[in-house]
Each structure stands twice: as C-alpha cells, then as structure tokens.
C-alpha cells in the first residue's frame, strides 16, 4: 500500500494515564505512529514512562486490509458515514478506510486496522478507539464544553452540536475569569455517588468568522493551547450543577429557559448516542445520565449576538445561575 510501511515489531509503544486508568497504545507502522502520537498529544492523557502495573486498555494500530465483520450483529449507521456492529460482548466500528474491533478482555483490547485514511478519519477512529475502551470502565464521553463559575465554583456543562457556539462561549467565559475543563469534549464518571466531569480534549478550536470561512461551516478553525492564555487555571474535574443546551438564535438578546428533569434527561440522551448504541455498557451509561439529570439544573440557551460583547456572557449566565442558587 502506498505510503504505508509495515514493520514486524511495533514502531511505537506508549503508556498513558487518565482518571485512574492505564492505557497502552502501540502502532506497527512508522508513518502512522507519528500521526497518532500527534493526535494523542491533543488529549488530556498523562504520559507514563515506567508503569508499575499492567494496563487496563491495550490499543493496537495496524496498517492492513480490513477484516470482515462477523454476521448476525446488530448494525446501525453513525455520523460521518460509519457503521457500528454490536452484540452484548462484541463491538465493531467500520469507516471507509478503517475498522475498529473491541474485545472485552483483561485488559480491554482494541484493534484498529487502517488502509490509508485521511487525517480526519484517522482522528475519528483513534478517538472512538480510546472512548469505546474507557466506556468499559465507567468513563463516558460527552460532546460538550465544561466551565466553572468563579464565585460559586459550580460546574457548568455547555452541550450542543458542532456550530452551536460551545467554543466561543467557553472562550468568553474563560476570558472573564471562569475556570475551564475543555471547550468541546469531556469525560463523565460517577465518583462517590456523584457525577463528575473532566476535560478530554486539551486544545481549544474556534471557527473563523463567517466572512472568511469559505464554503461550508467550520472550514477553518484556529486551534490553541489554553494554558497561560486565561487568568483562571484549567480545572482537572468538577461535579456539574448546571447543564446548558446551547444553540445560536440569530437574535440580538440571549434567551435562557429552565428545563424540568425529564426534559433534561431527554436532551442528554440525544447528546449521547452511545448510551443506547453500545449495548454492553448502555445500562450503566443511562444510569449516569439519569443521575446527572437529577444532580444538575438544565437550561435551554438560545445564544444571541449580545454574548459576543465584552463580559456580557459572564454577566448573563452568572445572573441566571445565581437566581437558581437563591431559589428564585
């Protein structure tokens, strides 16, 4: 295969720690190894040079033709042209140029077979490989931003699809002194009967203004590491007290409306498709979301252009959270 160099022994082997779990990642292609190392560097995984125990997760990348998926599994299509195949103890994820196979062993083994993917597909399947393995240990990914209010230390999740303004709002709040976990991707887990969240993606990615984007939304994004940029430091983890389901209204004034617990739960399930797709851990995933819906007050946030004004985002959201804390 052009551009792929297969070797008999691993071209790279690395250990990483996250939320008390140890990951071992190896790659059998030199060119592929460098690309994967750059991807992993953008996540909040701690490199471990000399592990003192066996890994919880083993992820292997091989440059090869894609093996066949067994017959008889439940199949469904996911975003971006992928297909997932599941049973109680089997999990496959297939993209045009890659295939992920997860085996629930000790350690959890994830094999990724690749035949020349684009950077976008490689990033997608690598992220899915890590997240699918972590779900087996009660760590569930959420496409959301996480911030911490400066006066109350309340954790706030900002949930919405790409283009809903999560990163821009997180930037505005962090600039105003709010703590931050991530602008786009989080990990949720239950600690001492409480849902806790931590950042997963370490860098911020902001879409260019519409006037300079070119064709299609989000064509250009500016990426940067937030460390040292904001006055408040990064927060390692926090128990969420509020959940904002964000969208862009196009109006001048921002509108925020409270949601009841059932509405909050319904929206959390829509934001977390793996809570129903991944059969092996679906029950635990749904239990976590139910706990989060009871723990955190949900809001619908229809962002207006006023949030772009200096300190306006902090003022509007702080005032809303204060009213809830005061019982208004």
CORPENOR-V861559 format. One record per residue. RES is the residue in one letter. SS is DSSP state (H for helix, E for strand, L for the rest). PHI is phi in degrees with one decimal (NA if undefined). PSI is psi as a letter, one per 40 degrees, with the letter a starting at -180 (999 if undefined). Layout:
res: {RES:RES}
ss: {SS:SS}
phi: {PHI:PHI}
psi: {PSI:PSI}
//
This chain:
res: {X:X:X:X:X:X:X:X:X:X:X:X:X:X:X:X:X:X:X:X:X:X:X:X:X:X:X:X:X:X:X:X:X:X:X:X:X:X:X:X:X:X:X:X:X:X:X:X:X:X:X:X:X:X:X:X:X:X:X:X:X:X:X:X:X:X:X:X:X:X:X:X:X:X:X:X:X:X:X:X:X:X:X:X:X:X:X:X:X:X:X:X:X:X:X:X:X:X:X:X:X:X:X:X:X:X:X:X:X:X:X:X:X:X:X:X:X:X:X:X:X:X:X:X:X:X:X:X:X:X:X:X:X:X:X:X:X:X:X:X:X:X:X:X:X:X:X:X:X:X:X:X:X:X:X:X:X:X:X:X:X:X:X:X:X:X:X:X:X:X:X:X:X:X:X:X:X:X:X:X:X:X:X:X:X:X:X:X:X:X:X:X:X:X:X:X:X:X:X:X:X:X:X:X:X:X:X:X:X:X:X:X:X:X:X:X:X:X:X:X:X:X:X:X:X:X:X:X:X:X:X:X:X:X:X:X:X:X:X:X:X:X:X:X:X:X:X:X:X:X:X:X:X:X:X:X:X:X:X:X:X:X:X:X:X:X:X:X:X:X:X:X:X:X:X:X:X:X:X:X:X:X:X:X:X:X:X:X:X:X:X:X:X:X:X:X:X:X:X:X:X:X:X:X:X:X:X:X:X:X:X:X:X:X:X:X:X:X:X:X:X:X:X:X:X:X:X:X}
ss: {L:L:L:L:L:E:L:L:L:L:L:E:E:E:E:E:E:E:L:L:E:E:E:E:E:E:E:L:E:H:H:H:H:H:H:H:H:H:H:H:H:L:E:L:L:E:E:E:L:L:L:L:L:L:L:L:E:E:E:E:E:E:E:L:L:L:L:L:L:L:L:L:L:E:E:E:E:L:H:H:H:L:E:E:E:E:E:L:L:E:E:E:E:E:E:L:L:E:E:E:E:E:E:L:L:L:L:E:E:E:E:E:E:E:L:L:L:L:H:H:H:H:H:H:H:H:H:H:H:H:H:H:H:H:H:L:L:L:L:E:E:E:E:E:E:E:E:E:L:L:L:L:L:L:E:E:E:E:E:L:L:L:L:L:L:H:H:H:H:H:H:H:H:H:H:L:L:L:E:E:E:E:L:L:E:E:E:E:E:E:E:L:L:E:E:E:E:E:E:L:E:L:E:E:E:E:E:L:L:H:H:H:L:L:L:L:L:L:L:L:E:E:E:E:E:L:L:L:L:L:L:L:L:E:L:L:E:E:L:E:E:E:E:E:E:E:E:E:L:L:L:L:L:L:E:E:E:E:E:L:H:H:H:H:H:H:H:H:H:H:H:L:L:H:H:H:H:L:H:H:H:H:H:H:H:H:H:H:H:H:H:H:H:H:H:L:E:E:E:E:E:E:E:L:H:H:H:H:L:L:L:H:H:H:H:H:H:H:H:H:H:H:H:H:H:L:L:L}
phi: {NA:-63.5:80.3:-119.5:-116.8:-89.4:-122.2:-75.1:-116.0:-57.3:-79.0:-151.0:-141.9:-142.8:-113.0:-139.1:-115.1:-153.4:50.8:82.1:-108.4:-108.7:-110.1:-116.5:-121.0:-131.9:-136.9:-105.4:-137.2:-64.9:-67.2:-66.4:-59.8:-63.6:-67.6:-69.2:-61.1:-67.0:-63.7:-64.0:-63.7:-88.1:-111.5:-86.4:-111.8:-95.3:-61.6:-122.1:-82.8:-134.4:-65.0:-105.2:-155.2:-73.2:-71.3:-82.4:-134.8:-125.2:-117.9:-120.1:-111.4:-130.4:-88.8:-162.9:-68.0:-84.8:-70.0:-76.8:-87.7:-58.3:-77.8:88.5:-87.6:-71.1:-118.4:-151.9:-92.6:-114.3:-62.3:66.8:81.8:-89.9:-127.9:-110.8:-128.7:-136.5:-144.9:-57.4:-119.2:-131.1:-149.9:-128.1:-134.7:-118.4:-115.0:-53.5:-124.5:-156.7:-142.1:-109.9:-127.4:-110.7:-120.1:-82.6:-112.3:-126.3:-77.3:-63.7:-110.4:-120.4:-108.6:-117.2:-105.5:-133.9:-129.2:72.6:-78.9:-71.1:-61.0:-64.3:-68.6:-62.2:-62.0:-66.1:-71.0:-66.6:-62.5:-62.3:-63.3:-65.4:-68.4:-62.4:-68.2:-65.5:-60.1:-68.0:-117.1:78.1:-109.3:-113.6:-75.9:-141.3:-77.2:-163.4:-99.1:-134.1:-135.5:-130.4:-64.0:-68.6:-92.4:-106.9:61.7:-75.9:-79.5:-127.8:-98.8:-117.7:-110.6:175.8:-70.1:-57.6:90.7:-89.0:94.1:-57.6:-66.0:-64.0:-65.4:-61.5:-60.8:-61.8:-70.1:-63.4:-64.2:-86.5:104.2:-75.7:-70.9:-141.4:-108.2:-164.9:-97.3:-151.7:-143.8:-129.3:-119.4:-110.4:-152.7:-103.9:-124.5:52.1:68.7:-131.0:-74.6:-123.4:-124.3:-138.2:-71.5:-115.4:-84.2:-89.4:-92.0:-96.1:-133.8:-109.1:-69.1:-69.8:-55.2:-55.7:-69.5:-121.0:-75.7:94.1:-88.3:88.0:-70.4:68.3:-62.9:-122.8:-131.4:-94.2:-107.6:-154.5:-84.6:-76.1:-57.7:86.3:-84.9:-103.5:-67.4:-81.2:-80.0:-66.0:-107.3:-73.7:-160.8:-159.3:-89.1:-66.0:-111.8:-141.0:-129.2:-107.3:-95.0:-96.6:-151.4:-100.2:-86.9:82.7:-88.3:-77.2:-99.1:-73.5:-119.1:-126.6:-129.6:-69.8:-117.4:-79.5:-62.7:-65.5:-65.8:-61.5:-62.3:-59.4:-72.1:-63.8:-64.2:-64.1:-80.3:-126.6:-59.9:-68.8:-65.1:-116.7:-72.6:-87.9:-59.1:-64.7:-124.3:-60.9:-63.0:-65.3:-64.5:-66.1:-62.8:-63.6:-63.9:-63.3:-63.3:-65.0:-63.6:-81.0:-79.2:-116.1:-79.9:-93.1:-139.1:-94.5:-115.5:-103.3:-71.0:-102.7:-69.6:-65.1:-66.6:-82.1:-72.8:-54.5:63.9:-69.5:-60.5:-61.9:-64.4:-64.5:-73.9:-60.6:-63.8:-65.4:-67.1:-63.4:-61.0:-66.1:-63.0:-86.7:80.2:-79.6}
psi: {h:h:e:h:h:h:i:d:i:h:d:i:h:i:i:i:i:h:f:e:i:h:h:h:h:i:i:e:h:d:d:d:d:d:d:d:d:d:d:d:d:e:i:g:h:h:i:h:d:g:i:e:i:i:i:d:h:h:h:h:h:h:h:i:i:h:i:i:h:i:i:e:i:h:h:i:h:i:i:f:e:i:h:i:h:i:a:d:e:i:h:i:h:h:i:d:f:i:h:h:h:h:h:g:a:h:i:h:h:h:h:h:h:h:g:f:i:i:d:d:d:d:d:d:d:d:d:d:d:d:d:d:d:d:d:e:f:e:h:h:i:h:g:i:i:h:i:h:h:d:d:e:f:h:h:h:h:h:h:i:i:h:e:e:e:d:d:d:d:d:d:d:d:d:d:e:e:i:i:i:d:i:e:d:h:i:h:i:i:h:h:f:e:i:h:i:i:i:i:d:h:d:i:i:h:h:i:i:i:d:e:e:d:a:h:i:i:f:d:h:h:h:h:i:h:e:h:e:d:i:d:i:i:i:h:d:i:i:h:h:e:i:h:h:h:i:i:h:d:e:i:d:h:i:h:h:h:i:i:i:d:d:d:d:d:d:d:d:d:d:e:g:d:e:e:d:d:g:d:d:e:d:d:d:d:d:d:d:d:d:d:d:d:d:d:i:h:i:i:h:h:g:h:i:e:d:e:e:i:h:e:d:d:d:d:d:d:d:d:d:d:d:d:d:d:e:e:999}
//
